[in-house]
Amino acid sequence: DRAEAWPGLPVQRIAPLTSLAGYNRLIVQRLAEDLRAEHALVIQYDGFVLNAEQFSPHFRHYDYIGAPWPHFAEMDVGNGGFSWRSRRLVEAAASLPYDGESLAEDLFICRAQRPLLEARFGLRFAPRAIASHFALEAVPVPWPTFGFHGVFHLPSVYREQIDLLLQHLSPRTMQRW
């Protein structure tokens, strides 16, 4: 929320996010108003690029990639905390009715609306193999991934700088995890 943290880059100011519903609406509805690039990399505070060299040109063939979810047998790709989205997907999702409260934005897009997004808009969701190369969340993989999502991974990611991690995590996050 501070332009000075991103020197030389354009910053789009938004109202402070005060709830999960507000975040959900920002990602599903507001992002479509501001996105000018062909793709967006959505990254929450507890995820980031781990291995830039693992970026694959194949990612560009998909409208949505997120780490696989282990608790779903079908439509199991979609974690939104570190996700790749095409502008086509962002605009299509924004055209659908969504309150931001009934479902998390990634569940709304990747499970509730996925059949419609594929059929009506021709959007492509990455298969599990591509998603497992793209990001790590709950399902461990024996290869390097492009990125990750999940506060529970931060201690291993920051193992060489654990003091830095502890200084920057909020007490609420520390208590939660």
Number of C-alpha atoms within 10 A of each C-alpha: 12 9 12 9 9 10 9 8 9 8 13 9 9 9 8 9 12 8 10 13 17 15 18 22 18 19 19 26 23 16 16 19 11 9 14 10 8 11 19 17 17 15 17 14 11 15 22 19 18 15 13 10 10 15 15 13 7 9 18 15 13 18 22 30 31 34 31 26 20 12 9 10 8 10 18 19 27 27 26 24 23 27 25 26 21 22 19 17 24 23 17 19 23 20 12 14 9 16 14 20 14 11 15 16 28 20 17 18 24 21 18 14 14 19 15 16 19 14 10 10 13 13 19 17 23 25 16 19 11 19 26 26 22 27 31 27 23 17 12 9 12 6 9 15 21 21 24 27 25 17 18 12 15 17 13 10 15 13 11 10 11 13 10 11 15 14 9 8 14 11 10 8 9 10 7 8 7
